[in-house]
Amino acid sequence: MQDQENQAVPNPEAAAAAASAPPSNPDQPTLEEQLSATEAKLAEMHDAFMRAKADGENIRRRAQEDVAKAHKFAVESFAEAMVPVKDSLEMALKVETPSIESLKEGVEMTLKQLSSAFEKNRLLEILPAQGEKLDPNKHQAVAVVPADQEANTVVSVLQKGYMIADRLLRPAIVTAAQAK
């Protein structure tokens, strides 16, 4: 009977080992396998991050290069439009015995070329009309004179102004009507 009692009482060391071991499930990965998979995923994410970071730097660098080129060659279109104007002026100077009429005709043609070049490159004249309200964003009054018109209006234009697109290049220089 004592043999039966020994068999009924388990070995205390074997019981402790069995309690600390995880249950064996063939479908569940071991801790080593989970760690290995997590490290692989981390390496993949790190690689993706580094590639995205490099792409961002490349985009930033290309944008800086594009801006630098735009600054460098911004005047190219205007220069192309101005070359024929210079050619016309040089041709006028080569004429041996110019008449007043031919000089006037040449100057008018050159002015047309110049106006066309300005228009093509969005360089617009500011030529205020007499009586137009004085606009400090486009006009510069250098004198105030007594006039038979409303105060702070243009009396005369001393020099045209110019705008490039929506930006003021030079204000029109005008005289303005004095308040009565």
C-alpha positions as CSV (number, residue, x, y, z in Angstrom):
1,M,0.0,0.0,0.0
2,Q,2.9,2.2,0.5
3,D,3.7,1.9,-3.1
4,Q,0.3,3.2,-4.0
5,E,0.8,6.2,-1.6
6,N,4.2,7.0,-3.3
7,Q,2.5,7.0,-6.7
8,A,-0.3,9.3,-5.6
9,V,2.1,12.0,-4.3
10,P,3.8,13.8,-7.1
11,N,7.5,14.7,-7.1
12,P,7.6,18.4,-5.8
13,E,10.5,19.3,-8.2
14,A,8.7,18.1,-11.3
15,A,5.5,19.9,-10.2
16,A,7.4,23.2,-9.9
17,A,9.0,22.8,-13.4
18,A,5.7,21.9,-14.9
19,A,4.0,25.1,-13.4
20,S,6.7,27.5,-14.7
21,A,6.8,26.1,-18.2
22,P,4.3,27.7,-20.7
23,P,1.6,25.5,-22.0
24,S,2.8,23.9,-25.2
25,N,0.6,25.0,-28.1
26,P,2.0,24.2,-31.6
27,D,0.1,27.1,-33.2
28,Q,1.4,29.8,-30.9
29,P,5.0,31.1,-31.6
30,T,7.6,31.1,-28.9
31,L,9.0,34.2,-27.3
32,E,12.2,33.9,-29.4
33,E,10.1,33.8,-32.6
34,Q,8.0,36.8,-31.5
35,L,11.2,38.8,-30.7
36,S,12.7,37.8,-34.0
37,A,9.6,38.9,-35.9
38,T,9.4,42.2,-34.0
39,E,13.1,42.9,-34.7
40,A,12.5,42.3,-38.4
41,K,9.5,44.6,-38.4
42,L,11.5,47.2,-36.6
43,A,14.3,47.0,-39.2
44,E,11.7,47.3,-42.0
45,M,10.1,50.3,-40.4
46,H,13.5,51.9,-39.8
47,D,14.4,51.4,-43.5
48,A,11.1,52.9,-44.6
49,F,11.7,55.9,-42.3
50,M,15.2,56.5,-43.7
51,R,13.9,56.3,-47.3
52,A,11.1,58.7,-46.5
53,K,13.6,61.1,-44.8
54,A,16.0,60.9,-47.8
55,D,13.1,61.5,-50.2
56,G,12.1,64.6,-48.2
57,E,15.7,65.9,-48.3
58,N,15.8,65.3,-52.1
59,I,12.5,67.2,-52.6
60,R,13.8,70.1,-50.5
61,R,17.1,70.2,-52.3
62,R,15.4,70.2,-55.8
63,A,13.0,72.9,-54.7
64,Q,16.0,75.1,-53.6
65,E,17.7,74.4,-57.0
66,D,14.5,75.4,-58.8
67,V,14.2,78.6,-56.9
68,A,17.9,79.4,-57.6
69,K,17.4,78.8,-61.3
70,A,14.3,80.9,-61.3
71,H,16.2,83.8,-59.8
72,K,19.1,83.4,-62.1
73,F,17.0,83.2,-65.3
74,A,14.1,85.4,-64.3
75,V,15.1,88.1,-66.7
76,E,15.6,85.8,-69.6
77,S,12.2,86.3,-71.2
78,F,12.5,90.1,-70.9
79,A,16.1,90.0,-72.3
80,E,14.8,88.0,-75.3
81,A,12.2,90.7,-76.0
82,M,14.8,93.5,-75.7
83,V,17.4,92.1,-78.1
84,P,15.4,93.2,-81.2
85,V,15.0,96.7,-79.8
86,K,18.7,97.0,-79.4
87,D,19.2,95.6,-83.0
88,S,16.9,98.3,-84.3
89,L,18.7,101.1,-82.5
90,E,22.1,99.8,-83.8
91,M,20.8,99.6,-87.4
92,A,19.5,103.2,-87.1
93,L,23.0,104.3,-86.1
94,K,24.6,102.6,-89.2
95,V,22.6,104.7,-91.7
96,E,25.0,107.1,-93.4
97,T,22.8,110.0,-94.2
98,P,19.6,109.7,-92.2
99,S,16.7,112.1,-93.0
100,I,14.5,113.5,-90.2
101,E,11.6,111.5,-91.6
102,S,13.5,108.2,-91.6
103,L,14.9,108.8,-88.1
104,K,11.3,109.6,-86.8
105,E,10.0,106.5,-88.6
106,G,12.8,104.3,-87.1
107,V,12.2,105.7,-83.6
108,E,8.5,105.0,-83.9
109,M,9.1,101.4,-85.0
110,T,11.6,100.9,-82.2
111,L,9.1,102.3,-79.7
112,K,6.5,99.8,-81.0
113,Q,9.0,97.0,-80.4
114,L,9.8,98.3,-76.9
115,S,6.1,98.6,-76.1
116,S,5.5,95.1,-77.4
117,A,8.3,93.7,-75.2
118,F,6.9,95.5,-72.2
119,E,3.4,94.1,-72.8
120,K,4.7,90.6,-73.4
121,N,6.5,90.7,-70.0
122,R,3.6,92.3,-68.2
123,L,5.3,95.6,-67.7
124,L,2.4,98.0,-67.7
125,E,2.3,101.8,-67.9
126,I,0.7,103.9,-65.2
127,L,-0.6,107.0,-67.0
128,P,-3.3,108.7,-64.8
129,A,-5.8,110.9,-66.5
130,Q,-6.3,114.5,-65.5
131,G,-8.9,114.7,-62.7
132,E,-8.2,111.1,-61.6
133,K,-8.2,110.6,-57.8
134,L,-4.7,110.5,-56.4
135,D,-3.7,106.9,-55.5
136,P,-0.7,106.8,-53.2
137,N,-0.1,103.2,-54.2
138,K,0.5,104.2,-57.9
139,H,1.1,108.0,-57.9
140,Q,3.7,110.2,-56.3
141,A,2.6,113.9,-56.0
142,V,5.7,116.2,-56.1
143,A,3.7,119.4,-56.0
144,V,0.3,120.6,-55.0
145,V,-1.1,123.4,-57.3
146,P,-4.2,125.5,-57.2
147,A,-6.7,124.1,-59.8
148,D,-10.3,124.2,-60.8
149,Q,-10.9,120.6,-59.9
150,E,-11.5,118.4,-56.8
151,A,-8.7,118.4,-54.2
152,N,-6.3,115.5,-54.3
153,T,-6.8,114.7,-57.9
154,V,-4.2,114.6,-60.7
155,V,-3.6,117.9,-62.4
156,S,-0.7,116.8,-64.7
157,V,1.6,113.9,-65.2
158,L,5.3,114.7,-65.1
159,Q,6.5,111.1,-65.6
160,K,4.7,107.8,-66.3
161,G,4.8,105.1,-63.8
162,Y,5.2,101.3,-64.4
163,M,4.0,98.1,-62.8
164,I,5.3,94.6,-63.3
165,A,2.1,92.4,-63.0
166,D,0.6,93.6,-59.7
167,R,3.8,95.1,-58.3
168,L,4.7,98.8,-58.5
169,L,8.0,99.3,-60.3
170,R,7.9,103.1,-60.3
171,P,5.1,105.4,-59.4
172,A,3.7,108.0,-61.8
173,I,5.0,111.4,-60.8
174,V,2.2,113.9,-60.8
175,T,1.1,117.3,-59.6
176,A,-2.1,117.3,-57.5
177,A,-4.9,119.7,-57.0
178,Q,-4.8,121.8,-53.9
179,A,-7.7,121.9,-51.5
180,K,-9.6,125.1,-51.7
